[in-house]
């Protein structure tokens, strides 16, 4: 598997050390409902830690564009609000949802606010860190992880790589069923 390194964006050969897949994890939606990743079994899922008051916040527009472009082919975009970096997501669930809807017309699923680094990180993020080590740990808001249809990590990109970058869209295209002509 190939993964991007945050500092150089060069591919990193990574061997998954955990034979479990991402489908064992669940989040709570921003509305407080259960959001199990296994509901999307067989589909690629782009998991992104987000924040409302970050220089990368405009990436919400690109994430929504990806969602609109690929959702009918099976892609899921999952936003995970987090206040871990620079306290740039201080709001309540209602405030976050209102911000995303009003400013970026976000229609893709959002989770409740979660920790994404450290010992109190959401179990999904601890699993990623256990498997990818330092190279895969989020260093800032809008770090992106692509979970393949098999539940294994298929890619990781730092905040500096836009959601619509060809490195990400190329990997998404590779994982999605081909369109019939």
Secondary structure, 3 states (H helix, E strand, C coil): CEEECCCCCCEEECCCCCCCCHHHCEEEECCCCEEEHHHHCCCCEEEEEECCCCCCCCHHHHHHHHHHHHHHHCCEEEEEECCCCCCCCCCCHHHHHHHHHHHHCCCCEEECCCCCCCCCCCHHHHHHHHHHHHHHCCCCCCCEEEECCCCCEEEEECCCCCCCCHHHHHHHHHHCCCCCC
